[in-house]
Amino acid sequence: MKKNKIIIFSFSKLAVQIAHILGQKGYDIIIIEEDPKLVSEAKLSNYSVVETSLMDDKNILSLQMDDPSIEAFFCVSDDKNINLFVTLSVRKLYSKLKIISVSFATQDNKTMHLAGANKIINPYEIGALRIFRLLNKPYILNILDNILFSESNIEVAEITIQKDSILDRVYLKDIDIIEDNNLILLGILDKEIEDKFIFYSNGINHKIDEGDTIVLMGKNTDLENFTLLLDNSN
């Protein structure tokens, strides 16, 4: 049976982004939410909704997530303690289910992995999802699919340029530091055109200014090191 169902716990802002992206990929999205207001919002967005709490094992079992048509379970509440508890509970009841959980601090990644998550959506990727949601291109959706489901250490990061950063007022053609740090520049979100994502190519020589956001792809350790490098350059 084809795996085409995605179950998302909590209709948080991040969940909205993930549901939108995966809906474009053709997945059947099922939202788990108990807050009446968020239940209404999810229904207005035409998602299937199960109105229940996952703080009780019997409610988790009622979802029948051993169904082979289910691709993954996303745990993306805004409350890290709830995410941890639900991840632990779901893993206890479904040993083979792919669980993808959010972590809002890199130091919490290991804890979430130990709780049973196969994949962590980290702070860098959350911002990248926000940007990529603005796009509707098949190859970008494929990149997002890999970001969300892959267990590799290749990730995408959104980095906002601060005043007097080493990248402030620098033209794209003059940036070697990104490649020197084993990263790939995907593009830039110009602060003056908030819904305009500029893809990087050899024919573009955009000037980066304070407040602009660059989107990079690379290994998570290289992204972390590069972020620290920029922070220390201010």
GROMACS elastic network, one bead per residue, 0.5 to 0.9 nm:
[ bonds ]
;  ai    aj funct       b0    kb
    1     4     6  0.89819   500
    1    68     6  0.66349   500
    1    69     6  0.60851   500
    2    68     6  0.77969   500
    2    69     6  0.57607   500
    2    70     6  0.86052   500
    2    71     6  0.88026   500
    3     6     6  0.87135   500
    3    27     6  0.85962   500
    3    68     6  0.65112   500
    3    70     6  0.53454   500
    3    71     6  0.50280   500
    3    72     6  0.87894   500
    4    26     6  0.75789   500
    4    27     6  0.50270   500
    4    28     6  0.59768   500
    4    29     6  0.86783   500
    4    69     6  0.57522   500
    4    70     6  0.61243   500
    4    71     6  0.59896   500
    5    27     6  0.56104   500
    5    29     6  0.60433   500
    5    30     6  0.73402   500
    5    69     6  0.59725   500
    5    71     6  0.56111   500
    5    72     6  0.73808   500
    6    19     6  0.85387   500
    6    22     6  0.82017   500
    6    27     6  0.65059   500
    6    28     6  0.61009   500
    6    29     6  0.50293   500
    6    30     6  0.60864   500
    6    31     6  0.84775   500
    6    69     6  0.89362   500
    6    70     6  0.59904   500
    6    71     6  0.57625   500
    6    72     6  0.54087   500
    6    73     6  0.61557   500
    6    74     6  0.75955   500
    7    28     6  0.85367   500
    7    29     6  0.61464   500
    7    31     6  0.59718   500
    7    32     6  0.72097   500
    7    65     6  0.85973   500
    7    70     6  0.75517   500
    7    71     6  0.82757   500
    7    72     6  0.64792   500
    7    74     6  0.61651   500
    7    75     6  0.87074   500
    8    11     6  0.74851   500
    8    15     6  0.68704   500
    8    18     6  0.86271   500
    8    19     6  0.78181   500
    8    29     6  0.73852   500
    8    30     6  0.61651   500
    8    32     6  0.60137   500
    8    33     6  0.87299   500
    8    72     6  0.84961   500
    8    73     6  0.58887   500
    8    75     6  0.62373   500
    8    76     6  0.72689   500
    9    12     6  0.86667   500
    9    15     6  0.79176   500
    9    30     6  0.85951   500
    9    31     6  0.60653   500
    9    33     6  0.64857   500
    9    54     6  0.82688   500
    9    73     6  0.75195   500
    9    74     6  0.59685   500
    9    75     6  0.50291   500
    9    76     6  0.61086   500
    9    77     6  0.67759   500
    9    83     6  0.88969   500
    9    86     6  0.88413   500
   10    15     6  0.68177   500
   10    31     6  0.68103   500
   10    32     6  0.56654   500
   10    33     6  0.50196   500
   10    34     6  0.79884   500
   10    35     6  0.87442   500
   10    38     6  0.83336   500
   10    74     6  0.87937   500
   10    75     6  0.72173   500
   10    76     6  0.61293   500
   10    77     6  0.51460   500
   10    78     6  0.81747   500
   11    14     6  0.77487   500
   11    15     6  0.52277   500
   11    16     6  0.63320   500
   11    31     6  0.67059   500
   11    32     6  0.73482   500
   11    33     6  0.63272   500
   11    35     6  0.89171   500
   11    38     6  0.61690   500
   11    39     6  0.76324   500
   11    41     6  0.83217   500
   11    42     6  0.68749   500
   11    76     6  0.79335   500
   11    77     6  0.74255   500
   12    16     6  0.63224   500
   12    17     6  0.88332   500
   12    38     6  0.81249   500
   12    76     6  0.68650   500
   12    77     6  0.60000   500
   12    78     6  0.64432   500
   13    16     6  0.51059   500
   13    17     6  0.65970   500
   13    18     6  0.88687   500
   13    76     6  0.89571   500
   13    77     6  0.89772   500
   13    78     6  0.84021   500
   14    17     6  0.51623   500
   14    18     6  0.62725   500
   14    19     6  0.85596   500
   14    76     6  0.67763   500
   14    77     6  0.82953   500
   14    78     6  0.84486   500
   14   102     6  0.89232   500
   14   126     6  0.71832   500
   14   129     6  0.83395   500
   14   130     6  0.82535   500
   15    18     6  0.50319   500
   15    19     6  0.58713   500
   15    20     6  0.83525   500
   15    31     6  0.86988   500
   15    74     6  0.82890   500
   15    75     6  0.86969   500
   15    76     6  0.62330   500
   15    77     6  0.80193   500
   16    19     6  0.52180   500
   16    20     6  0.60954   500
   16    21     6  0.86638   500
   16    42     6  0.84109   500
   17    20     6  0.51856   500
   17    21     6  0.62402   500
   17    22     6  0.86633   500
   17   129     6  0.67640   500
   17   130     6  0.66499   500
   17   133     6  0.65894   500
   18    21     6  0.51743   500
   18    22     6  0.60587   500
   18    23     6  0.81995   500
   18    74     6  0.89647   500
   18   129     6  0.76208   500
   18   133     6  0.85810   500
   18   148     6  0.85837   500
   19    22     6  0.53070   500
   19    23     6  0.56823   500
   19    24     6  0.84654   500
   19    27     6  0.88125   500
   19    29     6  0.65149   500
   19    30     6  0.87794   500
   19    31     6  0.86513   500
   19    47     6  0.85973   500
   20    23     6  0.51225   500
   20    24     6  0.63662   500
   20    25     6  0.89034   500
   20   133     6  0.74268   500
   21    24     6  0.53092   500
   21    25     6  0.66873   500
   21   129     6  0.84838   500
   21   132     6  0.85147   500
   21   133     6  0.64777   500
   21   141     6  0.70917   500
   21   144     6  0.77004   500
   21   145     6  0.84471   500
   22    26     6  0.65648   500
   22    27     6  0.57293   500
   22    28     6  0.82706   500
   22    29     6  0.77320   500
   22   141     6  0.82084   500
   22   144     6  0.86502   500
   22   145     6  0.76444   500
   23    26     6  0.51680   500
   23    27     6  0.52079   500
   23    28     6  0.67232   500
   23    29     6  0.66498   500
   24    27     6  0.74251   500
   24   136     6  0.83788   500
   24   141     6  0.78715   500
   25   138     6  0.86043   500
   25   141     6  0.69789   500
   25   142     6  0.84447   500
   25   145     6  0.82441   500
   26    29     6  0.89759   500
   27    71     6  0.88445   500
   28    47     6  0.83347   500
   28    48     6  0.83333   500
   29    47     6  0.61300   500
   29    48     6  0.65267   500
   29    49     6  0.86781   500
   30    47     6  0.62828   500
   30    49     6  0.56964   500
   30    50     6  0.73121   500
   31    39     6  0.83551   500
   31    42     6  0.72358   500
   31    47     6  0.67757   500
   31    48     6  0.61427   500
   31    50     6  0.61957   500
   31    51     6  0.83329   500
   32    39     6  0.83466   500
   32    48     6  0.87825   500
   32    49     6  0.59287   500
   32    51     6  0.60698   500
   32    52     6  0.65526   500
   32    53     6  0.77799   500
   32    54     6  0.82498   500
   33    36     6  0.79807   500
   33    38     6  0.69605   500
   33    39     6  0.59592   500
   33    42     6  0.87415   500
   33    49     6  0.71799   500
   33    50     6  0.64566   500
   33    51     6  0.51633   500
   33    52     6  0.58778   500
   33    53     6  0.68283   500
   33    54     6  0.87000   500
   34    37     6  0.87459   500
   34    38     6  0.76962   500
   34    39     6  0.67539   500
   34    50     6  0.81009   500
   34    53     6  0.56678   500
   34    54     6  0.88878   500
   35    38     6  0.53862   500
   35    39     6  0.60327   500
   35    40     6  0.87021   500
   35    51     6  0.79274   500
   35    52     6  0.86817   500
   36    40     6  0.62208   500
   36    41     6  0.86963   500
   36    51     6  0.81240   500
   37    40     6  0.52279   500
   37    41     6  0.63852   500
   37    42     6  0.88038   500
   38    42     6  0.61093   500
   38    43     6  0.85209   500
   39    42     6  0.52040   500
   39    43     6  0.62344   500
   39    44     6  0.86242   500
   39    49     6  0.68787   500
   39    50     6  0.83158   500
   39    51     6  0.68691   500
   40    43     6  0.51146   500
   40    44     6  0.60875   500
   40    45     6  0.86354   500
   41    44     6  0.50554   500
   41    45     6  0.63419   500
   41    46     6  0.88616   500
   42    45     6  0.50782   500
   42    46     6  0.66069   500
   42    47     6  0.57083   500
   42    48     6  0.77487   500
   42    49     6  0.69138   500
   43    47     6  0.53838   500
   43    48     6  0.67564   500
   43    49     6  0.66335   500
   44    47     6  0.75486   500
   46    49     6  0.89220   500
   50    63     6  0.87210   500
   52    59     6  0.70348   500
   53    56     6  0.68434   500
   53    59     6  0.68344   500
   53    60     6  0.83145   500
   54    57     6  0.69290   500
   54    58     6  0.84416   500
   54    59     6  0.59057   500
   54    60     6  0.57069   500
   54    86     6  0.65163   500
   54    89     6  0.84764   500
   54    90     6  0.87315   500
   55    58     6  0.89879   500
   55    59     6  0.77969   500
   55    60     6  0.81204   500
   55    82     6  0.82482   500
   55    85     6  0.77089   500
   55    86     6  0.67722   500
   55    89     6  0.82003   500
   56    59     6  0.55742   500
   56    60     6  0.67434   500
   56    89     6  0.85858   500
   57    60     6  0.50402   500
   57    61     6  0.61768   500
   57    62     6  0.85863   500
   57    89     6  0.69980   500
   57    90     6  0.81323   500
   57    93     6  0.79993   500
   58    61     6  0.50719   500
   58    62     6  0.61580   500
   58    63     6  0.89999   500
   59    62     6  0.50297   500
   59    63     6  0.68741   500
   60    63     6  0.55637   500
   60    64     6  0.76160   500
   60    65     6  0.81650   500
   60    89     6  0.81076   500
   60    90     6  0.68842   500
   60    93     6  0.80531   500
   61    64     6  0.55827   500
   61    65     6  0.73909   500
   61    90     6  0.86369   500
   61    93     6  0.73697   500
   61    94     6  0.88354   500
   62    65     6  0.82898   500
   63    66     6  0.86417   500
   64    67     6  0.60823   500
   65    68     6  0.79897   500
   65    69     6  0.88750   500
   65    70     6  0.66926   500
   65    72     6  0.88236   500
   65    73     6  0.82893   500
   65    94     6  0.71962   500
   65    97     6  0.73219   500
   66    69     6  0.85196   500
   66    70     6  0.75379   500
   66    94     6  0.67120   500
   66    96     6  0.79482   500
   66    97     6  0.70311   500
   67    70     6  0.58512   500
   68    71     6  0.76761   500
   70    73     6  0.79064   500
   70    97     6  0.83242   500
   70    98     6  0.89560   500
   71    97     6  0.80550   500
   71    98     6  0.70741   500
   72    97     6  0.65742   500
   72    99     6  0.59190   500
   72   100     6  0.71636   500
   72   149     6  0.83557   500
   73    90     6  0.89017   500
   73    97     6  0.73172   500
   73    98     6  0.62272   500
   73   100     6  0.61369   500
   73   101     6  0.83273   500
   74    98     6  0.85988   500
   74    99     6  0.60201   500
   74   101     6  0.57583   500
   74   102     6  0.81495   500
   75    83     6  0.59644   500
   75    84     6  0.86850   500
   75    86     6  0.73506   500
   75    87     6  0.68071   500
   75    99     6  0.73532   500
   75   100     6  0.61632   500
   75   102     6  0.64989   500
   76    79     6  0.83339   500
   76    80     6  0.86139   500
   76    83     6  0.66388   500
   76   100     6  0.82962   500
   76   101     6  0.59148   500
   76   102     6  0.53240   500
   76   103     6  0.84899   500
   76   121     6  0.88777   500
   77    80     6  0.70218   500
   77    82     6  0.69621   500
   77    83     6  0.59184   500
   77   101     6  0.88387   500
   77   102     6  0.78110   500
   78    82     6  0.82870   500
   78    83     6  0.79588   500
   78   102     6  0.87515   500
   78   104     6  0.88073   500
   79    82     6  0.54022   500
   79    83     6  0.63148   500
   79    84     6  0.87904   500
   80    84     6  0.61596   500
   80    85     6  0.86608   500
   80   102     6  0.80492   500
   80   103     6  0.71400   500
   80   104     6  0.75416   500
   81    84     6  0.50829   500
   81    85     6  0.62086   500
   81    86     6  0.85852   500
   82    85     6  0.50755   500
   82    86     6  0.59912   500
   82    87     6  0.83259   500
   83    86     6  0.52612   500
   83    87     6  0.59164   500
   83    88     6  0.84880   500
   83   101     6  0.70948   500
   83   102     6  0.75191   500
   83   103     6  0.85662   500
   83   112     6  0.84753   500
   84    87     6  0.51685   500
   84    88     6  0.61674   500
   84    89     6  0.86024   500
   84   101     6  0.83988   500
   84   111     6  0.81367   500
   84   112     6  0.63320   500
   84   115     6  0.67342   500
   85    88     6  0.51951   500
   85    89     6  0.61303   500
   85    90     6  0.85977   500
   85   115     6  0.81917   500
   86    90     6  0.59224   500
   86    91     6  0.83469   500
   87    90     6  0.52993   500
   87    91     6  0.60499   500
   87    92     6  0.85240   500
   87    99     6  0.73576   500
   87   100     6  0.86058   500
   87   101     6  0.72408   500
   87   112     6  0.76141   500
   87   115     6  0.61448   500
   87   116     6  0.63011   500
   87   117     6  0.65513   500
   88    91     6  0.52806   500
   88    92     6  0.61556   500
   88    93     6  0.88173   500
   88   112     6  0.85330   500
   88   114     6  0.86292   500
   88   116     6  0.60642   500
   88   117     6  0.82695   500
   89    92     6  0.51449   500
   89    93     6  0.64424   500
   89    94     6  0.86364   500
   89   115     6  0.86451   500
   89   116     6  0.89756   500
   90    93     6  0.52422   500
   90    94     6  0.58816   500
   90    95     6  0.81803   500
   90    97     6  0.84202   500
   90    99     6  0.82173   500
   90   116     6  0.83341   500
   91    94     6  0.50917   500
   91    95     6  0.54494   500
   91    96     6  0.79964   500
   91    97     6  0.73487   500
   91    98     6  0.88928   500
   91    99     6  0.76614   500
   91   115     6  0.75317   500
   91   116     6  0.55401   500
   91   117     6  0.76950   500
   92    95     6  0.63144   500
   92   116     6  0.82278   500
   94    97     6  0.55638   500
   94    98     6  0.89396   500
   95    98     6  0.86558   500
   95   116     6  0.86790   500
   96    99     6  0.89993   500
   97   118     6  0.88813   500
   98   117     6  0.74860   500
   98   118     6  0.60616   500
   98   119     6  0.81189   500
   98   149     6  0.86709   500
   99   116     6  0.72752   500
   99   118     6  0.53750   500
   99   119     6  0.66823   500
   99   120     6  0.87452   500
  100   117     6  0.56184   500
  100   118     6  0.59361   500
  100   120     6  0.57912   500
  100   121     6  0.71026   500
  100   148     6  0.76969   500
  100   149     6  0.76525   500
  101   112     6  0.72967   500
  101   113     6  0.87346   500
  101   117     6  0.60532   500
  101   118     6  0.80535   500
  101   119     6  0.65182   500
  101   120     6  0.51572   500
  101   121     6  0.61207   500
  101   122     6  0.87789   500
  102   109     6  0.85445   500
  102   112     6  0.83185   500
  102   119     6  0.85721   500
  102   120     6  0.55891   500
  102   122     6  0.61799   500
  102   123     6  0.82306   500
  102   126     6  0.86507   500
  103   106     6  0.68687   500
  103   107     6  0.86272   500
  103   108     6  0.61632   500
  103   109     6  0.60014   500
  103   112     6  0.73867   500
  103   120     6  0.64549   500
  103   121     6  0.61337   500
  103   122     6  0.52338   500
  103   123     6  0.67507   500
  104   107     6  0.88108   500
  104   108     6  0.74602   500
  104   109     6  0.85326   500
  104   121     6  0.84054   500
  104   122     6  0.62680   500
  104   123     6  0.53389   500
  104   126     6  0.88111   500
  105   108     6  0.55080   500
  105   109     6  0.71731   500
  105   122     6  0.71793   500
  105   123     6  0.64227   500
  106   109     6  0.53956   500
  106   110     6  0.82614   500
  106   122     6  0.67006   500
  106   123     6  0.71719   500
  107   110     6  0.69233   500
  107   111     6  0.80581   500
  108   111     6  0.53183   500
  108   112     6  0.63837   500
  108   113     6  0.87956   500
  109   112     6  0.52576   500
  109   113     6  0.62687   500
  109   114     6  0.87084   500
  109   120     6  0.66735   500
  109   121     6  0.88219   500
  109   122     6  0.75659   500
  110   113     6  0.50477   500
  110   114     6  0.61642   500
  110   115     6  0.85733   500
  111   114     6  0.50904   500
  111   115     6  0.61926   500
  111   116     6  0.88790   500
  112   116     6  0.66172   500
  112   117     6  0.59177   500
  112   118     6  0.89234   500
  112   119     6  0.88942   500
  112   120     6  0.74251   500
  113   116     6  0.52811   500
  113   118     6  0.65676   500
  113   119     6  0.74133   500
  113   120     6  0.73792   500
  114   117     6  0.71638   500
  117   120     6  0.67559   500
  118   149     6  0.87892   500
  118   150     6  0.89809   500
  118   151     6  0.68628   500
  119   148     6  0.77037   500
  119   149     6  0.69918   500
  119   150     6  0.72145   500
  119   151     6  0.56695   500
  119   152     6  0.87399   500
  120   148     6  0.84605   500
  120   151     6  0.84306   500
  121   124     6  0.81642   500
  121   125     6  0.61899   500
  121   126     6  0.68671   500
  121   147     6  0.83260   500
  121   148     6  0.71753   500
  122   125     6  0.55116   500
  122   126     6  0.64920   500
  122   155     6  0.89671   500
  123   126     6  0.53401   500
  123   127     6  0.70772   500
  123   157     6  0.82220   500
  124   127     6  0.58767   500
  124   128     6  0.67587   500
  124   155     6  0.80271   500
  124   156     6  0.66549   500
  124   158     6  0.58425   500
  124   159     6  0.78970   500
  124   220     6  0.89862   500
  124   223     6  0.85261   500
  124   224     6  0.89029   500
  125   129     6  0.61177   500
  125   130     6  0.86910   500
  125   147     6  0.79945   500
  125   155     6  0.68883   500
  125   156     6  0.55141   500
  125   157     6  0.53765   500
  125   158     6  0.70353   500
  126   129     6  0.52739   500
  126   130     6  0.66161   500
  126   157     6  0.81231   500
  126   158     6  0.81268   500
  127   130     6  0.51292   500
  127   131     6  0.65988   500
  127   132     6  0.88068   500
  127   156     6  0.88912   500
  127   157     6  0.69757   500
  127   158     6  0.53225   500
  127   159     6  0.82707   500
  128   131     6  0.51701   500
  128   132     6  0.60943   500
  128   133     6  0.84730   500
  128   156     6  0.63279   500
  128   157     6  0.57325   500
  128   158     6  0.50998   500
  128   159     6  0.88763   500
  128   215     6  0.68261   500
  128   216     6  0.88049   500
  129   132     6  0.50832   500
  129   133     6  0.59501   500
  129   134     6  0.88999   500
  129   144     6  0.76530   500
  129   156     6  0.87723   500
  129   158     6  0.87847   500
  130   133     6  0.53710   500
  130   134     6  0.72810   500
  131   134     6  0.56449   500
  131   135     6  0.75893   500
  131   158     6  0.82148   500
  131   189     6  0.77653   500
  131   195     6  0.83986   500
  131   197     6  0.75375   500
  131   215     6  0.86132   500
  132   135     6  0.52868   500
  132   136     6  0.81599   500
  132   140     6  0.73366   500
  132   141     6  0.82960   500
  132   144     6  0.79060   500
  132   197     6  0.84218   500
  133   136     6  0.75136   500
  134   195     6  0.67928   500
  134   196     6  0.81496   500
  134   197     6  0.78330   500
  135   140     6  0.74543   500
  135   141     6  0.85077   500
  135   197     6  0.79564   500
  136   139     6  0.89430   500
  136   140     6  0.73760   500
  136   141     6  0.74319   500
  137   140     6  0.53461   500
  137   141     6  0.63648   500
  137   142     6  0.88455   500
  138   141     6  0.50992   500
  138   142     6  0.63441   500
  138   143     6  0.88388   500
  139   143     6  0.63601   500
  139   144     6  0.87013   500
  140   144     6  0.62323   500
  140   145     6  0.85156   500
  141   145     6  0.60274   500
  141   146     6  0.86524   500
  142   146     6  0.63383   500
  142   147     6  0.86689   500
  143   146     6  0.51950   500
  143   147     6  0.62456   500
  143   148     6  0.87373   500
  144   148     6  0.60870   500
  144   149     6  0.84817   500
  145   148     6  0.53208   500
  145   149     6  0.60829   500
  145   150     6  0.78821   500
  146   149     6  0.53195   500
  146   150     6  0.50794   500
  146   151     6  0.87021   500
  146   152     6  0.89602   500
  147   150     6  0.58065   500
  147   151     6  0.84325   500
  147   152     6  0.86540   500
  147   154     6  0.77258   500
  147   155     6  0.63295   500
  147   156     6  0.74555   500
  148   151     6  0.86191   500
  150   153     6  0.83382   500
  150   154     6  0.84993   500
  151   154     6  0.85462   500
  152   155     6  0.81210   500
  152   219     6  0.87402   500
  153   218     6  0.80824   500
  153   219     6  0.54283   500
  153   220     6  0.57695   500
  153   221     6  0.83551   500
  154   217     6  0.70545   500
  154   218     6  0.52422   500
  154   220     6  0.61662   500
  155   216     6  0.83619   500
  155   217     6  0.56966   500
  155   218     6  0.56400   500
  155   219     6  0.60095   500
  155   220     6  0.58897   500
  155   223     6  0.81617   500
  156   186     6  0.89826   500
  156   215     6  0.69080   500
  156   216     6  0.55906   500
  156   218     6  0.65939   500
  156   219     6  0.84835   500
  156   220     6  0.82144   500
  156   223     6  0.82460   500
  157   214     6  0.81717   500
  157   215     6  0.56133   500
  157   216     6  0.52591   500
  157   217     6  0.63525   500
  157   218     6  0.83509   500
  157   220     6  0.87541   500
  157   223     6  0.70384   500
  158   213     6  0.64794   500
  158   214     6  0.59248   500
  158   216     6  0.66760   500
  159   212     6  0.84491   500
  159   213     6  0.54329   500
  159   214     6  0.54140   500
  159   215     6  0.64377   500
  159   216     6  0.79299   500
  159   227     6  0.74678   500
  160   210     6  0.78201   500
  160   211     6  0.58774   500
  160   212     6  0.57454   500
  160   214     6  0.64372   500
  160   215     6  0.88856   500
  161   164     6  0.86577   500
  161   165     6  0.65876   500
  161   166     6  0.88762   500
  161   167     6  0.69328   500
  161   168     6  0.65227   500
  161   208     6  0.79216   500
  161   209     6  0.69926   500
  161   210     6  0.51544   500
  161   211     6  0.53213   500
  161   212     6  0.56377   500
  161   213     6  0.60473   500
  161   214     6  0.75558   500
  161   230     6  0.82364   500
  162   165     6  0.54427   500
  162   166     6  0.89357   500
  162   167     6  0.84071   500
  162   168     6  0.69874   500
  162   209     6  0.82907   500
  162   210     6  0.51212   500
  162   211     6  0.61926   500
  162   212     6  0.83483   500
  162   230     6  0.84387   500
  162   231     6  0.82619   500
  162   234     6  0.70690   500
  163   166     6  0.89354   500
  163   167     6  0.89879   500
  163   168     6  0.63124   500
  163   209     6  0.79945   500
  163   210     6  0.50348   500
  163   211     6  0.77102   500
  163   234     6  0.69314   500
  164   167     6  0.77298   500
  164   168     6  0.56487   500
  164   169     6  0.83536   500
  164   210     6  0.76826   500
  164   233     6  0.76377   500
  164   234     6  0.54713   500
  165   168     6  0.50564   500
  165   169     6  0.86909   500
  165   210     6  0.79465   500
  165   230     6  0.62442   500
  165   231     6  0.75766   500
  165   232     6  0.84785   500
  165   233     6  0.55000   500
  166   169     6  0.84417   500
  166   170     6  0.79024   500
  166   230     6  0.67339   500
  166   233     6  0.60129   500
  166   234     6  0.73667   500
  167   170     6  0.53524   500
  167   171     6  0.83220   500
  167   175     6  0.78854   500
  167   208     6  0.67376   500
  167   209     6  0.77510   500
  167   210     6  0.84898   500
  167   230     6  0.79956   500
  168   171     6  0.88543   500
  168   207     6  0.84917   500
  168   208     6  0.58677   500
  168   209     6  0.50360   500
  168   210     6  0.55995   500
  168   211     6  0.88795   500
  168   212     6  0.88784   500
  169   207     6  0.60519   500
  169   208     6  0.52294   500
  169   210     6  0.73702   500
  170   173     6  0.84961   500
  170   174     6  0.67758   500
  170   175     6  0.73208   500
  170   206     6  0.85720   500
  170   207     6  0.56101   500
  170   208     6  0.54300   500
  170   209     6  0.73660   500
  171   174     6  0.54438   500
  171   175     6  0.68936   500
  171   205     6  0.60061   500
  171   206     6  0.56908   500
  171   208     6  0.59904   500
  172   175     6  0.53798   500
  172   176     6  0.87909   500
  172   200     6  0.83156   500
  172   204     6  0.76186   500
  172   205     6  0.52214   500
  172   206     6  0.56859   500
  172   207     6  0.62246   500
  172   208     6  0.70960   500
  173   176     6  0.80741   500
  173   202     6  0.79239   500
  173   204     6  0.79920   500
  173   205     6  0.56945   500
  173   206     6  0.80789   500
  173   207     6  0.89328   500
  174   177     6  0.88952   500
  174   205     6  0.87479   500
  175   178     6  0.64912   500
  175   179     6  0.79951   500
  176   179     6  0.55255   500
  176   180     6  0.60393   500
  176   181     6  0.87219   500
  177   181     6  0.61927   500
  177   182     6  0.88573   500
  177   183     6  0.88512   500
  178   181     6  0.52996   500
  178   182     6  0.67543   500
  178   183     6  0.54672   500
  178   184     6  0.68132   500
  178   185     6  0.71568   500
  178   216     6  0.84816   500
  178   226     6  0.80640   500
  179   182     6  0.50563   500
  179   183     6  0.52169   500
  179   184     6  0.63617   500
  179   185     6  0.81292   500
  180   183     6  0.74225   500
  181   184     6  0.89620   500
  181   222     6  0.66062   500
  181   223     6  0.84218   500
  181   225     6  0.84326   500
  181   226     6  0.69395   500
  182   218     6  0.68324   500
  182   219     6  0.80986   500
  182   222     6  0.68474   500
  182   223     6  0.88672   500
  183   216     6  0.64670   500
  183   217     6  0.58150   500
  183   219     6  0.76860   500
  183   222     6  0.71787   500
  183   223     6  0.74285   500
  183   226     6  0.87704   500
  184   215     6  0.86169   500
  184   216     6  0.55157   500
  184   217     6  0.51210   500
  184   218     6  0.63638   500
  185   188     6  0.82781   500
  185   199     6  0.87524   500
  185   200     6  0.67128   500
  185   214     6  0.73903   500
  185   215     6  0.61543   500
  185   217     6  0.65057   500
  186   198     6  0.86519   500
  186   199     6  0.60667   500
  186   200     6  0.56243   500
  186   201     6  0.84953   500
  186   214     6  0.77753   500
  186   215     6  0.55613   500
  186   216     6  0.55886   500
  186   217     6  0.69045   500
  187   197     6  0.68659   500
  187   198     6  0.53883   500
  187   201     6  0.82608   500
  187   213     6  0.86270   500
  187   214     6  0.59860   500
  187   215     6  0.54917   500
  187   216     6  0.74394   500
  188   196     6  0.86006   500
  188   197     6  0.58718   500
  188   198     6  0.52139   500
  188   199     6  0.66006   500
  188   200     6  0.72685   500
  188   206     6  0.86867   500
  188   208     6  0.82083   500
  188   212     6  0.70316   500
  188   213     6  0.55811   500
  188   215     6  0.59971   500
  189   192     6  0.87198   500
  189   193     6  0.75374   500
  189   194     6  0.67646   500
  189   195     6  0.76528   500
  189   196     6  0.61755   500
  189   198     6  0.62208   500
  189   199     6  0.88425   500
  189   212     6  0.59215   500
  189   214     6  0.62828   500
  189   215     6  0.79005   500
  190   193     6  0.53307   500
  190   194     6  0.61685   500
  190   195     6  0.82645   500
  190   196     6  0.66960   500
  190   197     6  0.70383   500
  190   198     6  0.76479   500
  190   208     6  0.80806   500
  190   209     6  0.82828   500
  190   211     6  0.78398   500
  190   213     6  0.65781   500
  190   214     6  0.86205   500
  191   194     6  0.54112   500
  191   195     6  0.88438   500
  191   196     6  0.88471   500
  191   209     6  0.84169   500
  191   210     6  0.84507   500
  191   211     6  0.58012   500
  191   213     6  0.73210   500
  192   196     6  0.88228   500
  192   211     6  0.88827   500
  192   212     6  0.81976   500
  193   196     6  0.53684   500
  193   197     6  0.83134   500
  194   197     6  0.79455   500
  198   204     6  0.87351   500
  198   206     6  0.87194   500
  199   204     6  0.83553   500
  200   203     6  0.81228   500
  200   204     6  0.64381   500
  200   205     6  0.84916   500
  200   206     6  0.87963   500
  201   204     6  0.55872   500
  201   205     6  0.84367   500
  202   205     6  0.77128   500
  208   211     6  0.86006   500
  208   212     6  0.63441   500
  208   213     6  0.84164   500
  208   214     6  0.85204   500
  209   212     6  0.56155   500
  209   213     6  0.88434   500
  210   213     6  0.86088   500
  216   223     6  0.78650   500
  217   220     6  0.87098   500
  217   223     6  0.77606   500
  218   221     6  0.83606   500
  218   222     6  0.65737   500
  218   223     6  0.64011   500
  219   222     6  0.52961   500
  219   223     6  0.62859   500
  219   224     6  0.87336   500
  220   223     6  0.50696   500
  220   224     6  0.61817   500
  220   225     6  0.86394   500
  221   224     6  0.51023   500
  221   225     6  0.61627   500
  221   226     6  0.85575   500
  222   225     6  0.51044   500
  222   226     6  0.60492   500
  222   227     6  0.85528   500
  223   226     6  0.51219   500
  223   227     6  0.61406   500
  223   228     6  0.86632   500
  224   227     6  0.51819   500
  224   228     6  0.63389   500
  224   229     6  0.86767   500
  225   228     6  0.51535   500
  225   229     6  0.61889   500
  225   230     6  0.88105   500
  226   230     6  0.63261   500
  226   231     6  0.86286   500
  227   230     6  0.52194   500
  227   231     6  0.61950   500
  227   232     6  0.86695   500
  228   232     6  0.61164   500
  228   233     6  0.85951   500
  229   232     6  0.52865   500
  229   233     6  0.63278   500
  230   233     6  0.50960   500
  230   234     6  0.68781   500
  231   234     6  0.58349   500
